[in-house]
Amino acid sequence: MKKSLIYILAVILIGAGIYSAFDAENSYAQQAANKTQTQKTIQNTAKTQQLPSYIEVKPLDIVANPQFYLNKNIKMNATFDKFSTLGLDYKPALRKSEDYIGILIRRDDVTDHVMPLAEMKLFIKRSEAEKFIDLETGDKISIEGKVFSTAMGDPWIEITKLTIISSKKPIKVS
């Protein structure tokens, strides 16, 4: 009876040792799986947080076919004309005048006189526009933004980034 009891204890201890080793392997396997899942989550998060891609386009191309650019991110170079309140507070494409200011750019198909491209409604947050208060008519700018509406058949664009390419005078950007 002593031998059978020792034999049973030995089997139990060996079984416990095997289970412990098996459990440790599963634990390592689970940790590896968790690490892989975490890496995939980080990669997916990085993909969703990537900056939007922009379509480089000429202003007149957007005006000619605003529906094609609707809900797309665009980037274009232009000649600054002036700040404006044109189009603000228009309900179908609302951008509140207390939060936004409009920008007019020049038509690049008219060279003998200055003509704004009034068919394109460009809006920038006032807090951002204040950084560019010294812009002058004729300064070259780069605009990144999103076409958010085609109300009245015109492109309505919210500017997400404005960059001065060249200026008549040095610009102070704070």
Residue pairs with C-beta under 8 A, 6 or more apart in sequence:
52 73
52 146
53 73
54 73
54 74
54 75
54 144
55 69
55 72
55 73
55 74
55 75
56 74
56 75
56 76
57 69
57 74
57 75
57 76
58 76
58 108
59 76
59 78
59 105
59 107
59 108
59 117
59 120
60 107
60 108
60 109
60 117
62 69
62 74
62 76
62 120
62 147
62 155
62 157
63 117
63 119
63 120
63 154
63 155
66 147
66 150
66 153
66 154
66 155
67 150
69 147
69 155
70 147
70 148
70 149
70 150
71 146
71 147
71 148
72 146
72 147
73 144
73 145
73 146
73 160
74 143
74 144
74 145
74 146
74 147
74 157
75 142
75 143
75 144
76 142
76 143
77 140
77 141
77 142
77 143
77 165
78 105
78 106
78 108
78 117
78 140
78 141
78 142
78 143
79 105
79 106
79 108
79 138
79 139
79 140
79 141
80 103
80 105
80 106
80 135
80 136
80 137
80 138
80 139
80 140
80 141
81 103
81 104
81 105
81 106
81 114
81 116
81 117
81 137
82 103
82 104
82 116
82 137
83 101
83 102
83 103
83 104
83 129
83 135
84 101
84 102
84 103
84 104
85 97
85 101
85 102
86 102
86 104
86 118
86 121
87 93
87 95
87 102
87 121
87 123
87 156
88 95
88 96
88 97
88 100
88 101
88 102
88 123
89 95
89 96
89 97
90 151
92 149
92 151
92 152
93 121
93 148
93 149
93 151
93 156
95 123
95 156
95 158
98 126
99 125
99 126
100 123
100 124
100 125
100 126
101 123
101 124
101 126
101 129
102 121
102 122
102 123
102 124
103 122
103 123
103 124
103 129
103 143
103 159
103 162
104 116
104 117
104 118
104 122
105 116
105 117
105 120
105 122
105 141
105 143
106 114
106 115
106 116
106 117
107 115
107 116
107 117
114 137
119 154
119 155
120 154
120 155
120 157
121 154
121 155
121 156
121 157
122 143
122 145
122 157
122 159
123 156
123 157
123 158
123 159
124 158
124 159
124 162
128 159
128 162
131 173
131 174
132 162
132 164
132 171
132 173
134 169
134 171
134 172
135 141
135 164
135 167
135 171
136 167
136 168
136 169
138 168
139 164
139 166
139 167
139 168
139 171
140 164
140 165
140 166
140 167
141 162
141 163
141 164
141 165
142 161
142 162
142 163
142 164
142 165
143 157
143 159
143 161
143 162
143 163
144 159
144 160
144 161
144 162
144 163
145 157
145 158
145 159
145 160
145 161
146 157
146 158
146 160
147 155
147 156
147 157
148 156
148 157
148 158
149 155
149 156
150 156
164 171
164 173
